[in-house]
Amino acid sequence: RRGSSVSYSSVPSFSGGFSPYSRGGGGIVKFKRKGAFRSGITLGEAQANILLSGQDSYTLEDLSVDYRGKIYVHLRWPGYSPLTYEIPVDSYSGLVDLHSLVRRVARAVTHYMQSNAIPIPWNHVEIQYMEEMTPGSWHLKMNVH
């Protein structure tokens, strides 16, 4: 089993203010089960070895990965303080390992929910997609079922 890590920071990593009217990054990374009609996978599915649709679709440049091979994912839940996670991104031949990325993002969400004592079963949380706010800085879109 390969080791992986996720670190977090309570200080936002983007410089300056983000305007919803400016196109900072604008990229979207969808998380979708292979053969599924719509995007979205539960935290449990993300941490298991499910097949993802489009798993070879994204490059390191698409995700604006920094020189250390990391991106920043901002998590926010209504009524709780936001938190920024630094997520390592694995790749092969310049293509992002989407399984590894979604697993690490799911671990960050699980940690966020546990550290804030959010009273929702983690298997009810579905990760839809990540949207780039500024280069290398991503906002996570989630649903609860």
C-alpha positions as CSV (number, residue, x, y, z in Angstrom):
1,R,0.0,0.0,0.0
2,R,1.3,3.4,-1.0
3,G,1.5,6.1,1.6
4,S,0.0,9.5,1.1
5,S,-0.4,12.7,3.0
6,V,-2.8,15.6,3.4
7,S,-1.9,18.7,5.3
8,Y,-4.1,21.7,6.2
9,S,-3.9,25.3,7.0
10,S,-6.5,27.7,8.5
11,V,-5.0,30.6,6.5
12,P,-6.3,30.9,2.9
13,S,-3.5,30.5,0.4
14,F,-4.7,32.8,-2.4
15,S,-3.3,36.3,-2.8
16,G,-5.6,39.2,-3.1
17,G,-9.3,39.0,-3.2
18,F,-11.3,36.6,-5.3
19,S,-14.1,38.2,-7.4
20,P,-16.8,35.9,-8.6
21,Y,-16.9,38.1,-11.8
22,S,-13.3,37.6,-12.7
23,R,-12.1,34.4,-14.3
24,G,-9.3,33.4,-11.9
25,G,-8.9,29.9,-13.0
26,G,-12.2,28.6,-14.0
27,G,-11.3,24.9,-14.5
28,I,-13.6,22.2,-13.3
29,V,-12.6,18.6,-12.3
30,K,-15.6,16.3,-12.1
31,F,-15.6,13.1,-10.1
32,K,-17.9,10.5,-11.7
33,R,-18.2,6.8,-11.4
34,K,-17.5,5.0,-14.7
35,G,-20.7,4.4,-16.5
36,A,-22.7,6.8,-14.2
37,F,-25.1,9.3,-15.8
38,R,-24.2,12.2,-13.5
39,S,-21.1,13.2,-11.5
40,G,-20.7,12.6,-7.8
41,I,-19.2,9.9,-5.6
42,T,-19.6,9.4,-1.9
43,L,-16.7,9.7,0.5
44,G,-16.7,5.9,1.0
45,E,-16.5,5.3,-2.8
46,A,-13.7,7.9,-3.1
47,Q,-11.7,6.0,-0.5
48,A,-12.3,2.6,-2.2
49,N,-11.0,1.5,-5.6
50,I,-14.0,2.4,-7.8
51,L,-13.5,3.0,-11.5
52,L,-13.7,6.7,-12.4
53,S,-14.9,8.1,-15.7
54,G,-12.3,10.3,-17.4
55,Q,-9.5,9.2,-15.1
56,D,-6.8,10.1,-17.7
57,S,-8.4,13.4,-18.7
58,Y,-6.5,15.9,-16.6
59,T,-2.9,17.1,-16.8
60,L,-0.8,18.7,-14.1
61,E,-1.2,22.0,-16.0
62,D,-5.0,21.6,-16.0
63,L,-4.9,21.6,-12.2
64,S,-2.2,24.3,-11.9
65,V,-0.1,22.1,-9.7
66,D,2.6,24.1,-7.9
67,Y,6.3,23.3,-8.1
68,R,6.0,21.0,-5.1
69,G,3.3,18.9,-6.8
70,K,0.4,20.2,-4.7
71,I,-2.9,22.1,-5.0
72,Y,-5.0,23.8,-2.4
73,V,-8.6,22.7,-1.7
74,H,-10.8,25.1,0.3
75,L,-13.6,23.4,2.3
76,R,-16.5,25.4,3.7
77,W,-19.6,24.1,5.4
78,P,-22.5,26.4,6.4
79,G,-22.1,27.4,10.0
80,Y,-18.5,26.3,10.3
81,S,-15.1,27.9,9.8
82,P,-13.5,27.3,6.3
83,L,-10.3,25.4,6.1
84,T,-7.7,25.1,3.4
85,Y,-6.1,21.7,2.7
86,E,-2.8,21.2,0.8
87,I,-3.3,18.1,-1.4
88,P,-0.4,16.3,-3.1
89,V,-1.1,15.4,-6.7
90,D,0.4,12.2,-8.2
91,S,0.8,11.9,-12.0
92,Y,2.2,9.5,-14.6
93,S,3.5,10.8,-17.9
94,G,2.0,14.2,-17.1
95,L,-1.5,12.9,-16.5
96,V,-3.1,13.2,-13.0
97,D,-3.8,10.1,-11.1
98,L,-7.5,10.9,-10.4
99,H,-8.0,7.9,-8.0
100,S,-5.2,9.2,-5.8
101,L,-6.5,12.8,-6.0
102,V,-10.1,12.0,-5.1
103,R,-9.0,9.7,-2.3
104,R,-6.9,12.5,-0.8
105,V,-9.7,15.0,-1.2
106,A,-12.1,12.6,0.5
107,R,-9.7,12.2,3.4
108,A,-9.6,16.0,3.7
109,V,-13.4,16.2,3.8
110,T,-13.6,13.4,6.4
111,H,-11.0,15.3,8.5
112,Y,-12.9,18.5,8.2
113,M,-16.1,16.9,9.2
114,Q,-14.6,15.1,12.2
115,S,-12.6,18.2,13.4
116,N,-15.8,20.3,13.3
117,A,-18.0,17.6,14.7
118,I,-20.4,18.0,11.7
119,P,-23.4,15.7,12.6
120,I,-23.8,14.2,9.1
121,P,-22.8,10.5,8.4
122,W,-19.9,10.7,6.0
123,N,-21.4,8.1,3.7
124,H,-24.2,10.6,3.0
125,V,-21.7,13.2,1.6
126,E,-21.1,13.2,-2.1
127,I,-18.2,14.9,-3.8
128,Q,-19.4,16.5,-7.1
129,Y,-16.5,18.4,-8.5
130,M,-13.7,20.9,-7.8
131,E,-13.8,24.4,-9.3
132,E,-10.6,26.4,-9.7
133,M,-10.9,29.8,-8.0
134,T,-7.3,31.0,-8.8
135,P,-4.5,28.9,-10.3
136,G,-3.9,26.0,-8.0
137,S,-6.6,27.0,-5.6
138,W,-9.8,24.9,-5.7
139,H,-13.3,25.0,-4.2
140,L,-15.0,21.7,-3.6
141,K,-18.7,21.2,-4.5
142,M,-20.5,18.6,-2.3
143,N,-24.0,17.4,-1.8
144,V,-25.6,15.6,1.1
145,H,-28.1,12.7,0.5
